[in-house]
Amino acid sequence: MQGGGGRGGAAAAAATAATQQHRELLERYELVRVRGRGTFADVWEARHRRTGHSVAVKILRLAAGVPIRKMEREIAVMRLLNHPHIIRFYEAIAGGDGEHVYIVMELAPQGQLYDYVTQLGRLREDEACRIFQQIISGAEYCHHNMVVHRDLKLENILMDSEMNVKIVDFGFSKFFRHNKVLSASCGSREYAAPELHAGIKYVGPPVDVWSLGVILYILLCGRLPFDSSDVSELLRIIKRAEFNIPAYVPDDARDLISSMLIVRPDKRLTITEVRTHRWLQCSIPRYLAMPPLNARTQITKIDGETVEKVVRHGFDKRYLVESLENGVENEATVAYNLILSKQIDAATRYLWTIDVYQEAGQSTTTGEAEAIGNSAEGQPVAVVVAGETNEGDESNGWALGGVEFHECPRQAMRIIAAALREIGVIYVHDDDQGRYGKLLCARFTGTVSSAGVRRIIRSYLTATDAPSSSYSAAAGASNDDVLESLSAAVFFEIQLYKSAGEGNCLMDLKRLSGPQLQYLNICSELSSKLRAIN
């Protein structure tokens, strides 16, 4: 974790030793000082050589026995998540010696929330509310994107230069499914839910809600709700949820804490119910009042001024813009994100993302039954395969037209399938809709076997738990590796409908999950290819 570090001669000696060892890292970053040490990793404050901006670098020592799967999962989760109150991931670098991995992330210079609360004793109600609003927003974003943290505590919440919180340390995090239970016991004893101490299988999100209840109690009371020097006694009171709330805690806050620290997981508030609790509604910023976004479909505007600044550091403009549009992680995009983070605060960048959804005609109202991430899924892109679109109808969002089919639906679907193959899209027929009724499609980056992709798509067809994205369903039906490694995939479906015109067909495309810009590119390529074939 990021924290305080040593100074003077000891830091200089450590920096000299690091210089001789971490060549791949030091080509891009200058190590400044140690901010924290652990069994498997050290965290350094560092300076990005080309931009001069400060970052934190977590140096993982593979030789120390760091669990490889845990490390890979931590990187996958951090790479996926993009929220103002989750520490920002910039890049991961593999050491040439095969013994180190470097995770480069946002620097939170004010250190741990634990130190801040310890110094003050307990927080004023308004400040506790502000901080907890931010923590809950980050945690709900994780849960919405099928990630459970499993080690939420004050030590894993850092403060940036503006005293805003950043959730860190995703080493115990896990991708989850709503119909699957977990079994690993992890986290810190005083923050862990009763079901973790009982050693039974559990559902992921409620264990985070319990830990968040402990955090809120500490913010308002300045001490742990469950505390004993005797481990057996500590476990007993946690399993029975025996705690007292001081009389000075306001009634609404008291109600919230009591509703989170409930022994039965199914009786605890959900993370969304916590966010919408009346105690947290006072002076809530707009970006925190919004339901969470889907990390796999987030779109953020590219800032032209920042692009120009990156170009002045020696990067090619076209290469940078294309990399940003396609979600590629490289030295140019790292420089862009570093410069952007210094120019524009995280909350504003998040609002940019929300505004893009609004401009695309996707709902962001809090009164909707579905969160914004779900409303972003499944937005149809109408492609008129015969005739013209109704320009006055905005319900379908982005439309492509001008390709006319005079063939029967069977032949029309054959033409569509041929076009999909030519643009590198893999598909399977949805047999429930009839062989010529619907295609389930996917396009992946990197090298993935056609058979493997078809298995993933078919697992989507048989998924029954209706998670927040079909991609999560497909991946979860296979294994964690799929979910962690294929987040750049675009899943969509194509269905033919008979239109009003005689002999004409209407082809409807609906994105199921994946980066929206890449999806729109696929739509454009498919439209062009259909015109060429037909």
Backbone hydrogen bonds, N-H to C=O, Kabsch-Sander energy under -0.5 kcal/mol:
donor,donor_aa,acceptor,acceptor_aa,energy
10,A,7,R,-0.7
11,A,7,R,-0.6
12,A,8,G,-2.0
13,A,9,G,-2.5
14,A,10,A,-2.2
15,A,11,A,-2.3
16,T,12,A,-2.1
17,A,13,A,-2.1
18,A,14,A,-2.3
19,T,15,A,-2.1
20,Q,16,T,-1.2
21,Q,17,A,-0.6
21,Q,18,A,-1.0
22,H,18,A,-2.7
23,R,21,Q,-0.7
26,L,22,H,-2.4
27,E,23,R,-1.1
28,R,25,L,-1.8
29,Y,25,L,-2.1
30,E,47,R,-2.7
31,L,29,Y,-0.5
32,V,45,E,-3.1
33,R,45,E,-1.3
35,R,43,V,-3.5
36,G,43,V,-1.3
38,G,41,A,-2.1
42,D,59,I,-1.7
43,V,36,G,-3.0
44,W,57,V,-2.8
45,E,33,R,-3.2
46,A,55,V,-2.7
47,R,30,E,-2.5
48,H,53,H,-3.1
49,R,28,R,-2.7
52,G,48,H,-3.0
55,V,46,A,-2.6
56,A,105,M,-2.9
57,V,44,W,-2.9
58,K,103,I,-2.9
59,I,42,D,-3.3
59,I,57,V,-0.7
60,L,58,K,-0.8
60,L,101,V,-3.0
61,R,40,F,-3.0
62,L,60,L,-0.9
62,L,99,E,-2.5
63,A,99,E,-0.8
64,A,61,R,-1.1
65,G,62,L,-1.7
66,V,61,R,-0.9
71,M,67,P,-2.3
72,E,68,I,-2.9
73,R,69,R,-2.4
74,E,70,K,-2.3
75,I,71,M,-2.2
76,A,72,E,-2.5
77,V,73,R,-2.6
78,M,74,E,-2.4
79,R,75,I,-2.6
80,L,76,A,-1.5
81,L,77,V,-2.2
86,I,83,H,-1.8
87,I,167,I,-2.5
90,Y,104,V,-2.9
91,E,104,V,-1.5
93,I,102,Y,-2.7
95,G,100,H,-2.7
98,G,95,G,-1.6
101,V,60,L,-1.5
102,Y,93,I,-3.1
103,I,58,K,-2.5
103,I,101,V,-0.5
104,V,91,E,-3.3
104,V,102,Y,-0.6
105,M,56,A,-3.1
105,M,103,I,-0.5
106,E,88,R,-2.6
110,Q,159,M,-1.8
111,G,108,A,-1.5
111,G,159,M,-0.5
113,L,154,L,-0.8
113,L,157,I,-3.3
114,Y,154,L,-0.9
116,Y,112,Q,-1.4
117,V,113,L,-2.6
118,T,114,Y,-2.5
119,Q,115,D,-2.1
120,L,116,Y,-1.6
121,G,117,V,-2.3
122,R,120,L,-1.2
123,L,219,L,-2.7
128,A,124,R,-2.9
129,C,125,E,-2.5
130,R,126,D,-2.1
131,I,127,E,-2.6
132,F,128,A,-2.5
133,Q,129,C,-2.5
134,Q,130,R,-1.5
135,I,131,I,-2.2
136,I,132,F,-2.8
137,S,133,Q,-2.1
138,G,134,Q,-2.0
139,A,135,I,-2.5
140,E,136,I,-3.1
141,Y,137,S,-1.9
142,C,138,G,-1.8
143,H,139,A,-2.4
144,H,140,E,-2.8
145,N,141,Y,-1.4
146,M,143,H,-1.9
147,V,142,C,-2.5
148,V,174,K,-2.5
156,N,153,K,-1.4
157,I,154,L,-1.5
158,L,166,K,-2.9
159,M,111,G,-2.3
160,D,164,N,-2.6
163,M,160,D,-2.0
166,K,158,L,-2.1
167,I,85,H,-2.4
168,V,156,N,-2.6
173,S,170,F,-1.0
174,K,148,V,-2.0
176,F,146,M,-1.9
180,K,177,R,-1.5
182,L,202,Y,-3.9
186,C,184,A,-0.6
191,Y,188,S,-1.3
192,A,188,S,-1.5
196,L,193,A,-1.0
197,H,193,A,-1.5
198,A,194,P,-2.0
199,G,196,L,-0.8
200,I,195,E,-1.5
202,Y,182,L,-2.5
207,V,203,V,-0.6
207,V,204,G,-1.4
208,D,204,G,-0.9
208,D,205,P,-0.7
209,V,205,P,-1.9
210,W,206,P,-2.1
211,S,207,V,-1.8
212,L,208,D,-2.5
213,G,209,V,-1.9
214,V,210,W,-1.9
215,I,211,S,-2.2
216,L,212,L,-2.5
217,Y,213,G,-2.1
218,I,214,V,-2.2
219,L,215,I,-2.4
220,L,216,L,-2.0
221,C,217,Y,-2.4
222,G,218,I,-2.8
227,D,225,P,-0.5
231,V,229,S,-0.7
234,L,230,D,-2.6
235,L,231,V,-2.6
236,R,232,S,-1.8
237,I,233,E,-2.3
238,I,234,L,-1.9
239,K,235,L,-2.4
240,R,236,R,-1.2
241,A,237,I,-0.5
241,A,238,I,-1.0
242,E,237,I,-2.6
243,F,241,A,-0.9
249,V,246,P,-1.5
254,R,250,P,-2.6
255,D,251,D,-2.5
256,L,252,D,-2.0
257,I,253,A,-2.6
258,S,254,R,-2.4
259,S,255,D,-1.5
260,M,256,L,-0.9
260,M,257,I,-1.0
261,L,257,I,-2.4
262,I,260,M,-1.3
267,K,264,R,-1.6
268,R,264,R,-0.8
268,R,265,P,-0.8
269,L,259,S,-1.6
274,V,270,T,-2.0
275,R,271,I,-2.2
276,T,272,T,-1.9
277,H,274,V,-1.5
280,L,277,H,-1.5
281,Q,278,R,-1.3
284,I,281,Q,-0.9
288,L,285,P,-0.7
289,A,285,P,-1.4
289,A,286,R,-0.5
290,M,286,R,-1.0
295,A,293,L,-0.7
297,T,294,N,-1.7
298,Q,294,N,-0.6
298,Q,295,A,-0.5
303,D,301,K,-0.6
304,G,302,I,-0.7
307,V,303,D,-2.1
308,E,304,G,-2.2
309,K,305,E,-1.7
310,V,306,T,-2.3
311,V,307,V,-2.3
312,R,308,E,-1.7
313,H,309,K,-0.5
313,H,310,V,-1.3
314,G,311,V,-2.0
315,F,310,V,-1.1
320,L,316,D,-2.2
321,V,317,K,-2.7
322,E,318,R,-2.5
323,S,319,Y,-2.0
324,L,320,L,-2.5
325,E,321,V,-2.6
326,N,322,E,-1.7
327,G,324,L,-0.9
328,V,323,S,-2.8
330,N,328,V,-0.7
334,V,330,N,-2.3
335,A,331,E,-2.1
336,Y,332,A,-2.2
337,N,333,T,-2.6
338,L,334,V,-2.3
339,I,335,A,-2.4
340,L,336,Y,-2.9
341,S,337,N,-2.1
342,K,338,L,-1.0
343,Q,339,I,-1.5
344,I,340,L,-2.9
349,R,345,D,-2.0
350,Y,346,A,-2.1
351,L,347,A,-2.1
352,W,348,T,-2.0
353,T,349,R,-1.6
354,I,350,Y,-2.1
355,D,351,L,-3.1
356,V,352,W,-1.9
357,Y,353,T,-1.4
358,Q,354,I,-1.9
359,E,355,D,-2.6
360,A,356,V,-1.5
361,G,358,Q,-1.5
362,Q,357,Y,-2.8
368,E,365,T,-1.3
373,G,292,P,-1.6
374,N,371,A,-0.9
375,S,371,A,-2.2
376,A,372,I,-1.9
377,E,373,G,-0.7
378,G,511,R,-2.4
379,Q,376,A,-0.7
381,V,509,L,-3.6
382,A,380,P,-0.6
382,A,396,N,-0.6
383,V,507,M,-2.1
384,V,382,A,-0.5
384,V,400,L,-1.9
385,V,383,V,-0.8
385,V,505,C,-0.6
391,E,389,T,-0.9
393,D,390,N,-1.8
394,E,392,G,-0.8
397,G,394,E,-1.5
398,W,396,N,-0.6
400,L,382,A,-1.7
402,G,387,G,-0.7
403,V,384,V,-1.1
404,E,402,G,-0.6
406,H,404,E,-0.5
412,A,408,C,-2.6
413,M,409,P,-2.5
414,R,410,R,-1.6
415,I,411,Q,-2.2
416,I,412,A,-2.3
417,A,413,M,-2.6
418,A,414,R,-2.2
419,A,415,I,-2.1
420,L,416,I,-2.5
421,R,417,A,-2.2
422,E,418,A,-1.8
423,I,419,A,-1.3
424,G,421,R,-1.3
425,V,420,L,-2.8
426,I,442,A,-2.7
428,V,440,L,-2.2
430,D,438,K,-2.1
431,D,429,H,-1.1
433,Q,430,D,-1.7
434,G,431,D,-1.3
437,G,434,G,-2.2
438,K,434,G,-0.9
439,L,494,I,-2.9
440,L,428,V,-2.9
441,C,439,L,-0.5
441,C,492,F,-3.4
442,A,426,I,-2.4
443,R,490,V,-1.9
448,V,446,G,-0.7
453,V,449,S,-2.3
454,R,450,S,-2.5
455,R,451,A,-2.0
456,I,452,G,-1.9
457,I,453,V,-2.7
458,R,454,R,-2.6
459,S,455,R,-2.0
460,Y,456,I,-1.2
461,L,457,I,-1.4
462,T,458,R,-1.4
463,A,459,S,-0.5
463,A,460,Y,-1.0
470,S,512,L,-0.7
473,A,469,S,-1.6
474,A,470,S,-2.9
475,A,471,Y,-2.7
476,G,472,S,-2.8
477,A,473,A,-1.8
478,S,475,A,-1.5
479,N,475,A,-1.2
482,V,479,N,-0.7
483,L,479,N,-1.2
484,E,480,D,-2.4
485,S,481,D,-2.1
486,L,482,V,-1.8
489,A,486,L,-1.8
490,V,443,R,-2.3
491,F,489,A,-0.5
491,F,513,S,-2.6
492,F,441,C,-2.1
493,E,510,K,-2.2
494,I,439,L,-2.5
495,Q,508,D,-2.1
496,L,437,G,-1.4
497,Y,506,L,-2.7
499,S,504,N,-1.5
504,N,501,G,-1.8
506,L,497,Y,-3.7
507,M,383,V,-1.5
507,M,505,C,-0.5
508,D,495,Q,-2.9
508,D,506,L,-0.6
509,L,381,V,-1.7
510,K,493,E,-2.1
511,R,379,Q,-1.1
512,L,491,F,-2.8
513,S,491,F,-1.7
519,Y,515,P,-1.9
520,L,516,Q,-2.7
521,N,517,L,-2.1
522,I,518,Q,-2.1
523,C,519,Y,-2.3
524,S,520,L,-2.2
525,E,521,N,-2.7
526,L,522,I,-2.9
527,S,523,C,-2.4
528,S,524,S,-2.3
529,K,525,E,-2.5
530,L,526,L,-2.6
531,R,527,S,-2.0
532,A,528,S,-2.0
533,I,529,K,-2.8
534,N,530,L,-2.8
